[in-house]
Structures are given as C-alpha cells and as structure tokens.
Amino acid sequence: MAAPIPLLLLEDNETDAYQLIEMLEDADDRHWQITHSKRLGDALKCLTQTQFEVALLDLSLPDSEGLDTLVSVRSAAPALPIVVLAGLDSEQIALQAMAQGAQDYLVKGRIAAEVLTRVLHSAIERGRILRQLQAEVAERQRSEQTLRLIVEGTASVTGEAFFRSLVRSLSEALNVRYALVSGCIDSPPTRVCTYAFWQGNDFGANAEYDLYGTPCEQIFKGQGCQYFPQDLQRLFPLEKELVEMEAESYAGVPLFSSLGTLLGHLAVLDDKYFGNAPRHTAILEIFAARAAAEIERQKAEEALRISQEKFAKAFRSSPSAITISTLNEGRYIEANESCLQMLGYAPEEILGSSAIDLGIWVDPEAREALKQRIQTEERIANLEIELRKKSGEVFTGLMSAEVIQLEDEACVLAVTTDITLLKEATKALERLAEIGELASTIVHEIRNPLTTLLLGLNAFKRLELPEPYQTYRSLALDEGDRLQRLLNQILLYAKPQNLTQSEVELNRFIAEMLTVLQGMPAATGKSLKFTASPLPAKVLADPDKLKQIVINLIANAFEAVGEGEEIALSIQPNPAHQVCFQVQNGGDPIPADVLPKLTQPFVTTKSSGTGLGLAIVKRIVEAHGGDLRIESSATMGTTVIVKLPLTANS
C-alpha cells in the first residue's frame, strides 16, 4: 500500500474545507494526509514541522490577503507545489498567482472530485520535475565552478607552484579540509613523496612516507578510486596521523602516465562525513588528469635536460673532434675543444665560417660528395677523408656523421678522429709481420743445416778421440742443442696462438699434473704444495697450451729455489668472474728495474735461459682473454699471478 500524500490545506471557510477533504477521500485511490490550517501563521508553523508534497491555498485569509499569502508560503517552502483556490470573482488574481509561481488554480464552486485529484497530482509531478531541474542546474553550476577552479588554479603555473595551486583549488572545489598530490619513489610503490599538501588554511611541508597501513595504500593496490565516506580512523588504526588530522573521510585516485605507468596519487581528507561519491570521484579524476599530465611533462622536461647535459658533457669532453655544421653551406655552428686542437683554430676563427672557405677540406669535391651521400643515406660511418690544419699540415681523418634538424635547418653532426698515427702504426705492424715471417724463414733455414751438424757430431761419439777433442765435441753438442731449443722457442713465439678450446676444470686439471710436475729434473730435492679452490673453477681453454703455462711457471719457480725449499701453487676465485692461479717461490727477489721487462722477449734472470719462456706464457694467457702479473719482494719472494675468465657455468 502506497504511503499517504502529505497535503497542506490553507482555507478559512469550514464548509469549503470539508467539501475538499471529502472529495479527496472519496475520489482517489491514493490516501491523503491532510493538514488543515485556517490562518497563514498556523500554516507557516506547519511548514517548519512537516514536509508537504503539495498545498491547496486560499488567497483570502483572516491574517493575509491576495498575492501576499502566496509570497509568504513560497518564501517558507520554495520547492512546494501550490494550487491556488480562487473565488468566482477572483479568477484574475489566480492567474497572477500562477505567474508568481503557483502550479495551477481551481475556482470554488466549480471543483469536481476527479478534477481536484488530477490537478493535485499534476502539481506534484510538475513540482518534482521542477526540483529535479533545479538540482541539475545547481549541479551544473557546481561543475562549472569546479572547472573554473581547475582552469584558474592550474592554467598559468608550472612546477611546484602548479601542484600547490592544484591541491588548494581541489580543496575548495570539494569543500574539504585536506588535499594532497604525491609521486612514487619506488616500483612497485611502497613509498611516496608529496609534491604539495593543503591542510585547511596553509600548505604543509612536503614529506616522504610509507604507504603501509594508510588509506593511500589501497589506491596503489587497487589502482582505482578509493572512497571512505566515514569512520576513517577506525578503518586504518595503524595510521596515527589520521588522529592528529581529525580525519573522518577520505577519497583518492591514482595518477597514470599516457602509457599507463603509475606516477603517484591525488587524495582529499575531511573531518566530516564525505557524501556524493559519484560527483567527488568525477572531480577527483578531472584534477588527477591535470596532475598526471603535469608530472609527465616535468619528467619529460627533466629527462630532456639530463639528456642535453649528457650530450653537452660528451660534446665538450670527447677526445674526438665533434662539429655541428649546416648541411648546405658547411658553416660551423659548434665545434668542441678537441676539434679546435686538431685543426689549430680559435673558436672565433672557425664558428660561423665554412670548412671550404677555411680550406679544411683538402678536396672540396669530397665535401660535396659527402653532402650528396648524407642527404640520401642520412648517416655515414667510418669515412676516410683528407683534412688540412690551419698550419697547412694535411692529415687523414676518420669521420662518422648524420643529419640532424636545428631550428628547422638541416645540419650535420660529425665525429672525426685523426688516424694518421694509426695508419702509420698499421704500416709498422705490417712491417713487423714481414720481419716475423722473415725470422721464421731464417729459423727454418738455420734448423736444417743445424740438424745435419748435430747428426754428424752425434756420429762422432762412436769415434775414439783424444781428450781435448772429446771436450770440443761435447761443447759443440751442448751449444747445438741450446741453439735448437732457441730456434724452437722463436718459432713458438712468432707464430699466431691458435687455440683449440674446451671447458677445463682447473682444480682437477692441475691435480692430474702434480706427479709430472714433481718429477721434473728441476724439482729434485724440492717440494710442491697445491691448494685447490673451494669452488669449481671452470675455464674455456686449450688444454695443451694450459699445460705449457703451468709447466713453464713451475719449472721457473723450482729453478729459483734451493734444495729443501717449497713452492706453492694455489687456485682462488676472483670477484670479477675470474679465477686466479698463482705460483709462489722464495729465493732472491727479482730486481725492481728488471721486473717489468720479464715478459719481454730475450729478457731473463737465468744465466742459461733464452728469455722467451715468460714472453710465450704471456702471449698464451692473453690469447685466452686473461692477464699475467709478476710480484717480487725480499719478504714474500716471487709470485706469478695468472687470471683467466670463468665460464658461464661456474
């Protein structure tokens, strides 16, 4: 059953009032809750106590007459639909009443029951529509006011001032006490820092804070609007600052970049109930879009600034010559210090001038060819060109260049390196290679007759020679053997280190060599102590070359100590994804002036050495991507350290 309709009947005539009440009770399925007043004063009092849906109003009352009665009732209840009761002689006044806001009028003596109910229901419906329209207009006015606040608050400011203006305008738009905007510190976000914080009558200091236990945490977890209209302190008991702020309600939205990256959040808090969630959410999202756009703009601006600083630093400090010149004329716009030093010009001499006018290009046609090529390809790399310094000296440069746009003009960014010395060094290396080839040929030419001589001398062992000739024969054989060893080592040093690599576990590899190492002639009366790495040490190496390294270093160590002494061989992991194995022995230290030269060919501390052993070891180590170092002191003896890269499986 429908609820009764509250109706205010303002009629001083008892007979007319009774007839109206009787009509309503008999002629309508709906029930009416009728309050009858005979005087305006009584009716106004009823309007303060009851919310009526419609009023039947007689304009002639003991305490009020004519349109003043209507004005008084409308002032007391502006949204109340009013139907005027007019006498036969006051129809004109009723029409004036409708112009003043009455919904309809009825003429006494001509009222039928069905007409009465129809007029009242129509008045109620028109009143409802009117209230809805008024609410929509009010909402539109509030929205326009909000948009005005957004525009006025953020249109003409940037940076920190933008965020301060934004939160203040947001607080005013939603009529809340607190408003803040933040940015993420980490990802996924666990901490944020505020860009601006409005706290009712002033800005609070910006600060970093943990999200855990705060209503803000829910925004980042859900990545959507979060709305807590009341009981905020009870819902988030861990956040003590809510108590200090007297916060009762909260609403917040995340801030996203144009690519969907989470940037931060926008939130408001209040010390009272926070109603109208859809409207607040819409306003928050409008402000959030502006905040996110500004954060993204500032980040892009900062990234551009950093990029420009990096480019400027690289431009200034590059050892290569860097220039920016116009594509068509070749006029220099920028040139770094390396370029000025390479060409011998002062900045004022080169900037604004073209390379052709200065005579920097030895062949002007080559510059024109560069222009045509770079217009087609937009980028060139490692182009050899002939350039001329201010002094007139010609040199070879290696240029890489590409087209860039500066203020709508096509320009060329070029990086040039003087490769004159490099080309000379290349020629020198080619000559050294030729000398190496010649040395190998000579070695081969010497080895053949030397082999014949040694065969003959060995044949003489069967002859019975006088004592002096036996001595000469032994000396000749020893020198022949030494010369043959020297020739073999020269060939070994001169030829390229071609490696046949496989994965080798050093601990096991050296452990299997210990018997051979301890059995070397130089090891007689001496001992070898081996300390393995606690972790597997896998390297990619040529096993035969690796044996050559170990045998050579251990033999040198045994030869450097006397009987009864010990040498130490150990394997240790290195933090830089390397393995280090080292050979340590006592004995006399190597002189400091000799130490740096030990790995050079034909440098040795042994009277009978060839000076090629360590030089060959170094070449093998470097061919494996490793490093060899020798340390020597009177207290620690001599240590040879070899570092090799570990495999990815180590």
ABEGO torsion letter per residue (X at the ends): XBBBBBBBBBBABAAAAAAAAAAAAAABABBBBBBBBABAAAAAAAAAABBBABBBBBABBAABBEAAAAAAAAAABAABBBBBBBBAAAAAAAAAAAAAGBABBBBBGABBAAAAAAAAAAAAAAAAAAAAAAAAAAAAAAAAAAAAAAAAAAAABBEAAAAAAAAAAAAAAAGBABBBBBBBABOBBABBBBABBBAGABBBBBBBBBABGBAAAAAAAAGBBBBBABGAAAABAABAAAAAAGBABBBBBBBBBAAGBBAEBBBBBBABBBBGAAAAAAAAAAAAAAAAAAAAAAAAAAAAAAAAAAAAAAAAABABBBBBBBAAAGBBABBBAAAAAAAGBBAAAABGBBAAAAGABABAAAAAAAAAAAAAAGBBBGBBBBBBBAAGBBBBBBBBBBBBBBGGBBBBBBBBBBAAAAAAAAAAAAAAAAAAAAAAAAAAAAAAAAAAAAAAAAAAAABBBBAAAAAAAAAAAAAAAAAAAAAAAAAAAABBBBBBBBBBBAAAAAAAAAAAAAABAAABGBBBBBBBBABBBBBBBBAAAAAAAAAAAAAAAAAABBBGBBBBBBBBBBAAGBBBBBBBBBEBBBBAAAAAAAABBGBBABAABAGAAAAAAAAAAAAAGBBBBBBBBAAAEBBBBBBBBBBAAX
